[in-house]
Amino acid sequence: MTQSAKIVGKVEYRGGDGPAVEIREGPVEVSISVADATLSWVDEDVHGSAAMPIGDFRRYVKEGKIQLDGPLRVEA
């Protein structure tokens, strides 16, 4: 199950061992499991997605950099 959210601050993810990549501000769809959160978005014709550890995701929410539309819903 996904839920809507909005990136409103500096949010980064790391693809494997590569450098940190910033997710642009704006609306995203979030799918949350016990281990990680997957964020997906559309930027004009480009579709993007990123997975991050659930601890990082919760920190971004707590810091107000990710604003959820509704309560946090975690998939089992």
Backbone atoms as SQL, in Angstrom:
CREATE TABLE atoms (id INTEGER PRIMARY KEY, chain TEXT, resi INTEGER, resn TEXT, atom TEXT, x REAL, y REAL, z REAL);
INSERT INTO atoms VALUES
  (1, 'A', 1, 'MET', 'N', 0.845, -1.165, 0.000),
  (2, 'A', 1, 'MET', 'CA', 0.000, 0.000, 0.000),
  (3, 'A', 1, 'MET', 'C', 0.896, 1.236, 0.000),
  (4, 'A', 2, 'THR', 'N', 0.526, 2.202, -0.811),
  (5, 'A', 2, 'THR', 'CA', 1.300, 3.435, -0.851),
  (6, 'A', 2, 'THR', 'C', 0.511, 4.568, -0.212),
  (7, 'A', 3, 'GLN', 'N', 1.235, 5.587, 0.175),
  (8, 'A', 3, 'GLN', 'CA', 0.595, 6.785, 0.685),
  (9, 'A', 3, 'GLN', 'C', 1.291, 7.995, 0.097),
  (10, 'A', 4, 'SER', 'N', 0.566, 9.080, 0.039),
  (11, 'A', 4, 'SER', 'CA', 1.098, 10.319, -0.526),
  (12, 'A', 4, 'SER', 'C', 1.892, 11.079, 0.525),
  (13, 'A', 5, 'ALA', 'N', 2.912, 11.776, 0.048),
  (14, 'A', 5, 'ALA', 'CA', 3.729, 12.612, 0.919),
  (15, 'A', 5, 'ALA', 'C', 4.303, 13.737, 0.079),
  (16, 'A', 6, 'LYS', 'N', 5.012, 14.639, 0.736),
  (17, 'A', 6, 'LYS', 'CA', 5.640, 15.753, 0.033),
  (18, 'A', 6, 'LYS', 'C', 7.040, 15.957, 0.598),
  (19, 'A', 7, 'ILE', 'N', 8.009, 16.106, -0.291),
  (20, 'A', 7, 'ILE', 'CA', 9.374, 16.448, 0.107),
  (21, 'A', 7, 'ILE', 'C', 9.412, 17.970, 0.232),
  (22, 'A', 8, 'VAL', 'N', 9.792, 18.462, 1.422),
  (23, 'A', 8, 'VAL', 'CA', 9.814, 19.908, 1.654),
  (24, 'A', 8, 'VAL', 'C', 11.176, 20.398, 2.160),
  (25, 'A', 9, 'GLY', 'N', 12.151, 19.537, 2.189),
  (26, 'A', 9, 'GLY', 'CA', 13.493, 19.895, 2.633),
  (27, 'A', 9, 'GLY', 'C', 14.501, 19.015, 1.924),
  (28, 'A', 10, 'LYS', 'N', 15.753, 19.102, 2.324),
  (29, 'A', 10, 'LYS', 'CA', 16.808, 18.319, 1.688),
  (30, 'A', 10, 'LYS', 'C', 16.709, 16.860, 2.136),
  (31, 'A', 11, 'VAL', 'N', 16.357, 15.986, 1.188),
  (32, 'A', 11, 'VAL', 'CA', 16.237, 14.545, 1.428),
  (33, 'A', 11, 'VAL', 'C', 17.147, 13.846, 0.435),
  (34, 'A', 12, 'GLU', 'N', 18.023, 12.985, 0.942),
  (35, 'A', 12, 'GLU', 'CA', 18.976, 12.282, 0.088),
  (36, 'A', 12, 'GLU', 'C', 18.843, 10.771, 0.265),
  (37, 'A', 13, 'TYR', 'N', 19.217, 10.056, -0.777),
  (38, 'A', 13, 'TYR', 'CA', 19.320, 8.600, -0.707),
  (39, 'A', 13, 'TYR', 'C', 20.630, 8.190, -1.358),
  (40, 'A', 14, 'ARG', 'N', 21.056, 7.005, -1.065),
  (41, 'A', 14, 'ARG', 'CA', 22.315, 6.500, -1.619),
  (42, 'A', 14, 'ARG', 'C', 22.009, 5.226, -2.392),
  (43, 'A', 15, 'GLY', 'N', 22.319, 5.245, -3.688),
  (44, 'A', 15, 'GLY', 'CA', 22.128, 4.057, -4.523),
  (45, 'A', 15, 'GLY', 'C', 23.326, 3.143, -4.400),
  (46, 'A', 16, 'GLY', 'N', 23.212, 2.106, -3.585),
  (47, 'A', 16, 'GLY', 'CA', 24.341, 1.186, -3.380),
  (48, 'A', 16, 'GLY', 'C', 25.482, 1.901, -2.689),
  (49, 'A', 17, 'ASP', 'N', 26.691, 1.761, -3.254),
  (50, 'A', 17, 'ASP', 'CA', 27.868, 2.403, -2.668),
  (51, 'A', 17, 'ASP', 'C', 28.153, 3.762, -3.309),
  (52, 'A', 18, 'GLY', 'N', 27.237, 4.236, -4.145),
  (53, 'A', 18, 'GLY', 'CA', 27.446, 5.492, -4.856),
  (54, 'A', 18, 'GLY', 'C', 27.257, 6.700, -3.958),
  (55, 'A', 19, 'PRO', 'N', 27.392, 7.873, -4.554),
  (56, 'A', 19, 'PRO', 'CA', 27.248, 9.117, -3.793),
  (57, 'A', 19, 'PRO', 'C', 25.783, 9.366, -3.417),
  (58, 'A', 20, 'ALA', 'N', 25.574, 10.219, -2.429),
  (59, 'A', 20, 'ALA', 'CA', 24.225, 10.605, -2.024),
  (60, 'A', 20, 'ALA', 'C', 23.597, 11.432, -3.135),
  (61, 'A', 21, 'VAL', 'N', 22.318, 11.151, -3.413),
  (62, 'A', 21, 'VAL', 'CA', 21.580, 11.856, -4.455),
  (63, 'A', 21, 'VAL', 'C', 20.377, 12.526, -3.793),
  (64, 'A', 22, 'GLU', 'N', 20.174, 13.800, -4.101),
  (65, 'A', 22, 'GLU', 'CA', 19.071, 14.534, -3.499),
  (66, 'A', 22, 'GLU', 'C', 17.778, 14.282, -4.281),
  (67, 'A', 23, 'ILE', 'N', 16.684, 14.095, -3.540),
  (68, 'A', 23, 'ILE', 'CA', 15.359, 13.970, -4.146),
  (69, 'A', 23, 'ILE', 'C', 14.773, 15.371, -4.216),
  (70, 'A', 24, 'ARG', 'N', 14.283, 15.745, -5.367),
  (71, 'A', 24, 'ARG', 'CA', 13.748, 17.091, -5.549),
  (72, 'A', 24, 'ARG', 'C', 12.496, 17.299, -4.684),
  (73, 'A', 25, 'GLU', 'N', 12.228, 18.551, -4.321),
  (74, 'A', 25, 'GLU', 'CA', 11.060, 18.870, -3.521),
  (75, 'A', 25, 'GLU', 'C', 9.801, 18.695, -4.354),
  (76, 'A', 26, 'GLY', 'N', 8.730, 18.253, -3.697),
  (77, 'A', 26, 'GLY', 'CA', 7.463, 18.077, -4.370),
  (78, 'A', 26, 'GLY', 'C', 6.780, 16.798, -3.928),
  (79, 'A', 27, 'PRO', 'N', 5.683, 16.439, -4.587),
  (80, 'A', 27, 'PRO', 'CA', 4.913, 15.266, -4.190),
  (81, 'A', 27, 'PRO', 'C', 5.628, 13.953, -4.514),
  (82, 'A', 28, 'VAL', 'N', 5.445, 12.973, -3.639),
  (83, 'A', 28, 'VAL', 'CA', 5.974, 11.621, -3.838),
  (84, 'A', 28, 'VAL', 'C', 4.923, 10.620, -3.350),
  (85, 'A', 29, 'GLU', 'N', 5.054, 9.398, -3.819),
  (86, 'A', 29, 'GLU', 'CA', 4.287, 8.275, -3.292),
  (87, 'A', 29, 'GLU', 'C', 5.268, 7.445, -2.474),
  (88, 'A', 30, 'VAL', 'N', 4.830, 6.968, -1.316),
  (89, 'A', 30, 'VAL', 'CA', 5.715, 6.239, -0.402),
  (90, 'A', 30, 'VAL', 'C', 5.127, 4.878, -0.099),
  (91, 'A', 31, 'SER', 'N', 5.947, 3.854, -0.202),
  (92, 'A', 31, 'SER', 'CA', 5.597, 2.500, 0.217),
  (93, 'A', 31, 'SER', 'C', 6.549, 2.138, 1.345),
  (94, 'A', 32, 'ILE', 'N', 6.001, 1.833, 2.514),
  (95, 'A', 32, 'ILE', 'CA', 6.826, 1.632, 3.706),
  (96, 'A', 32, 'ILE', 'C', 6.707, 0.200, 4.192),
  (97, 'A', 33, 'SER', 'N', 7.856, -0.432, 4.423),
  (98, 'A', 33, 'SER', 'CA', 7.891, -1.759, 5.027),
  (99, 'A', 33, 'SER', 'C', 8.641, -1.657, 6.345),
  (100, 'A', 34, 'VAL', 'N', 8.792, -2.757, 7.022),
  (101, 'A', 34, 'VAL', 'CA', 9.509, -2.766, 8.298),
  (102, 'A', 34, 'VAL', 'C', 10.970, -2.347, 8.100),
  (103, 'A', 35, 'ALA', 'N', 11.572, -2.702, 6.962),
  (104, 'A', 35, 'ALA', 'CA', 12.995, -2.452, 6.737),
  (105, 'A', 35, 'ALA', 'C', 13.305, -1.165, 5.983),
  (106, 'A', 36, 'ASP', 'N', 12.422, -0.761, 5.046),
  (107, 'A', 36, 'ASP', 'CA', 12.762, 0.411, 4.247),
  (108, 'A', 36, 'ASP', 'C', 11.528, 1.148, 3.746),
  (109, 'A', 37, 'ALA', 'N', 11.788, 2.298, 3.143),
  (110, 'A', 37, 'ALA', 'CA', 10.746, 3.106, 2.515),
  (111, 'A', 37, 'ALA', 'C', 11.169, 3.345, 1.072),
  (112, 'A', 38, 'THR', 'N', 10.224, 3.142, 0.157),
  (113, 'A', 38, 'THR', 'CA', 10.482, 3.408, -1.250),
  (114, 'A', 38, 'THR', 'C', 9.664, 4.617, -1.660),
  (115, 'A', 39, 'LEU', 'N', 10.348, 5.629, -2.181),
  (116, 'A', 39, 'LEU', 'CA', 9.703, 6.855, -2.621),
  (117, 'A', 39, 'LEU', 'C', 9.720, 6.874, -4.137),
  (118, 'A', 40, 'SER', 'N', 8.614, 7.275, -4.751),
  (119, 'A', 40, 'SER', 'CA', 8.572, 7.395, -6.205),
  (120, 'A', 40, 'SER', 'C', 7.921, 8.721, -6.574),
  (121, 'A', 41, 'TRP', 'N', 8.342, 9.271, -7.717),
  (122, 'A', 41, 'TRP', 'CA', 7.879, 10.579, -8.140),
  (123, 'A', 41, 'TRP', 'C', 7.948, 10.707, -9.646),
  (124, 'A', 42, 'VAL', 'N', 7.284, 11.727, -10.162),
  (125, 'A', 42, 'VAL', 'CA', 7.315, 12.048, -11.578),
  (126, 'A', 42, 'VAL', 'C', 7.766, 13.493, -11.708),
  (127, 'A', 43, 'ASP', 'N', 8.770, 13.715, -12.518),
  (128, 'A', 43, 'ASP', 'CA', 9.301, 15.047, -12.806),
  (129, 'A', 43, 'ASP', 'C', 9.162, 15.248, -14.312),
  (130, 'A', 44, 'GLU', 'N', 8.095, 15.916, -14.736),
  (131, 'A', 44, 'GLU', 'CA', 7.760, 16.053, -16.150),
  (132, 'A', 44, 'GLU', 'C', 7.632, 14.665, -16.762),
  (133, 'A', 45, 'ASP', 'N', 8.508, 14.260, -17.673),
  (134, 'A', 45, 'ASP', 'CA', 8.420, 12.936, -18.295),
  (135, 'A', 45, 'ASP', 'C', 9.319, 11.908, -17.627),
  (136, 'A', 46, 'VAL', 'N', 9.995, 12.286, -16.567),
  (137, 'A', 46, 'VAL', 'CA', 10.946, 11.385, -15.898),
  (138, 'A', 46, 'VAL', 'C', 10.317, 10.819, -14.629),
  (139, 'A', 47, 'HIS', 'N', 10.336, 9.495, -14.519),
  (140, 'A', 47, 'HIS', 'CA', 9.847, 8.816, -13.325),
  (141, 'A', 47, 'HIS', 'C', 11.059, 8.400, -12.498),
  (142, 'A', 48, 'GLY', 'N', 11.037, 8.719, -11.202),
  (143, 'A', 48, 'GLY', 'CA', 12.147, 8.365, -10.334),
  (144, 'A', 48, 'GLY', 'C', 11.678, 7.550, -9.149),
  (145, 'A', 49, 'SER', 'N', 12.590, 6.803, -8.564),
  (146, 'A', 49, 'SER', 'CA', 12.281, 6.081, -7.328),
  (147, 'A', 49, 'SER', 'C', 13.561, 5.875, -6.543),
  (148, 'A', 50, 'ALA', 'N', 13.390, 5.761, -5.239),
  (149, 'A', 50, 'ALA', 'CA', 14.532, 5.577, -4.349),
  (150, 'A', 50, 'ALA', 'C', 14.081, 4.790, -3.129),
  (151, 'A', 51, 'ALA', 'N', 14.941, 3.900, -2.688),
  (152, 'A', 51, 'ALA', 'CA', 14.688, 3.165, -1.449),
  (153, 'A', 51, 'ALA', 'C', 15.687, 3.643, -0.415),
  (154, 'A', 52, 'MET', 'N', 15.200, 3.775, 0.834),
  (155, 'A', 52, 'MET', 'CA', 16.087, 4.179, 1.920),
  (156, 'A', 52, 'MET', 'C', 15.737, 3.383, 3.171),
  (157, 'A', 53, 'PRO', 'N', 16.702, 3.184, 4.052),
  (158, 'A', 53, 'PRO', 'CA', 16.417, 2.487, 5.309),
  (159, 'A', 53, 'PRO', 'C', 15.301, 3.202, 6.071),
  (160, 'A', 54, 'ILE', 'N', 14.468, 2.433, 6.745),
  (161, 'A', 54, 'ILE', 'CA', 13.327, 3.004, 7.453),
  (162, 'A', 54, 'ILE', 'C', 13.769, 4.015, 8.515),
  (163, 'A', 55, 'GLY', 'N', 14.928, 3.809, 9.122),
  (164, 'A', 55, 'GLY', 'CA', 15.440, 4.754, 10.120),
  (165, 'A', 55, 'GLY', 'C', 15.701, 6.123, 9.509),
  (166, 'A', 56, 'ASP', 'N', 16.283, 6.162, 8.308),
  (167, 'A', 56, 'ASP', 'CA', 16.528, 7.433, 7.620),
  (168, 'A', 56, 'ASP', 'C', 15.201, 8.100, 7.278),
  (169, 'A', 57, 'PHE', 'N', 14.242, 7.318, 6.768),
  (170, 'A', 57, 'PHE', 'CA', 12.938, 7.864, 6.412),
  (171, 'A', 57, 'PHE', 'C', 12.259, 8.478, 7.630),
  (172, 'A', 58, 'ARG', 'N', 12.244, 7.750, 8.748),
  (173, 'A', 58, 'ARG', 'CA', 11.606, 8.273, 9.966),
  (174, 'A', 58, 'ARG', 'C', 12.292, 9.558, 10.448),
  (175, 'A', 59, 'ARG', 'N', 13.617, 9.629, 10.296),
  (176, 'A', 59, 'ARG', 'CA', 14.346, 10.839, 10.694),
  (177, 'A', 59, 'ARG', 'C', 13.921, 12.023, 9.836),
  (178, 'A', 60, 'TYR', 'N', 13.817, 11.817, 8.516),
  (179, 'A', 60, 'TYR', 'CA', 13.380, 12.897, 7.631),
  (180, 'A', 60, 'TYR', 'C', 11.964, 13.354, 7.984),
  (181, 'A', 61, 'VAL', 'N', 11.075, 12.426, 8.329),
  (182, 'A', 61, 'VAL', 'CA', 9.714, 12.789, 8.737),
  (183, 'A', 61, 'VAL', 'C', 9.762, 13.593, 10.036),
  (184, 'A', 62, 'LYS', 'N', 10.546, 13.114, 11.005),
  (185, 'A', 62, 'LYS', 'CA', 10.647, 13.794, 12.301),
  (186, 'A', 62, 'LYS', 'C', 11.214, 15.206, 12.142),
  (187, 'A', 63, 'GLU', 'N', 12.181, 15.366, 11.232),
  (188, 'A', 63, 'GLU', 'CA', 12.795, 16.674, 10.992),
  (189, 'A', 63, 'GLU', 'C', 11.895, 17.590, 10.161),
  (190, 'A', 64, 'GLY', 'N', 10.778, 17.062, 9.650),
  (191, 'A', 64, 'GLY', 'CA', 9.857, 17.860, 8.855),
  (192, 'A', 64, 'GLY', 'C', 10.249, 18.004, 7.397),
  (193, 'A', 65, 'LYS', 'N', 11.221, 17.245, 6.936),
  (194, 'A', 65, 'LYS', 'CA', 11.671, 17.328, 5.547),
  (195, 'A', 65, 'LYS', 'C', 10.787, 16.497, 4.614),
  (196, 'A', 66, 'ILE', 'N', 10.108, 15.508, 5.184),
  (197, 'A', 66, 'ILE', 'CA', 9.085, 14.748, 4.469),
  (198, 'A', 66, 'ILE', 'C', 7.795, 14.917, 5.256),
  (199, 'A', 67, 'GLN', 'N', 6.753, 15.386, 4.590),
  (200, 'A', 67, 'GLN', 'CA', 5.456, 15.557, 5.223),
  (201, 'A', 67, 'GLN', 'C', 4.498, 14.510, 4.661),
  (202, 'A', 68, 'LEU', 'N', 3.996, 13.645, 5.542),
  (203, 'A', 68, 'LEU', 'CA', 3.061, 12.596, 5.140),
  (204, 'A', 68, 'LEU', 'C', 1.647, 13.145, 5.076),
  (205, 'A', 69, 'ASP', 'N', 0.876, 12.652, 4.117),
  (206, 'A', 69, 'ASP', 'CA', -0.552, 12.951, 4.051),
  (207, 'A', 69, 'ASP', 'C', -1.263, 11.871, 4.854),
  (208, 'A', 70, 'GLY', 'N', -1.444, 12.111, 6.137),
  (209, 'A', 70, 'GLY', 'CA', -2.067, 11.122, 7.011),
  (210, 'A', 70, 'GLY', 'C', -1.037, 10.425, 7.877),
  (211, 'A', 71, 'PRO', 'N', -1.494, 9.487, 8.704),
  (212, 'A', 71, 'PRO', 'CA', -0.590, 8.781, 9.610),
  (213, 'A', 71, 'PRO', 'C', 0.338, 7.810, 8.856),
  (214, 'A', 72, 'LEU', 'N', 1.473, 7.527, 9.459),
  (215, 'A', 72, 'LEU', 'CA', 2.449, 6.595, 8.896),
  (216, 'A', 72, 'LEU', 'C', 1.837, 5.197, 8.844),
  (217, 'A', 73, 'ARG', 'N', 1.835, 4.574, 7.662),
  (218, 'A', 73, 'ARG', 'CA', 1.303, 3.229, 7.496),
  (219, 'A', 73, 'ARG', 'C', 2.431, 2.312, 7.055),
  (220, 'A', 74, 'VAL', 'N', 2.731, 1.302, 7.862),
  (221, 'A', 74, 'VAL', 'CA', 3.820, 0.372, 7.582),
  (222, 'A', 74, 'VAL', 'C', 3.241, -0.952, 7.121),
  (223, 'A', 75, 'GLU', 'N', 3.749, -1.463, 5.982),
  (224, 'A', 75, 'GLU', 'CA', 3.328, -2.764, 5.463),
  (225, 'A', 75, 'GLU', 'C', 4.109, -3.857, 6.184),
  (226, 'A', 76, 'ALA', 'N', 3.445, -4.943, 6.477),
  (227, 'A', 76, 'ALA', 'CA', 4.097, -6.064, 7.172),
  (228, 'A', 76, 'ALA', 'C', 4.969, -6.849, 6.231);
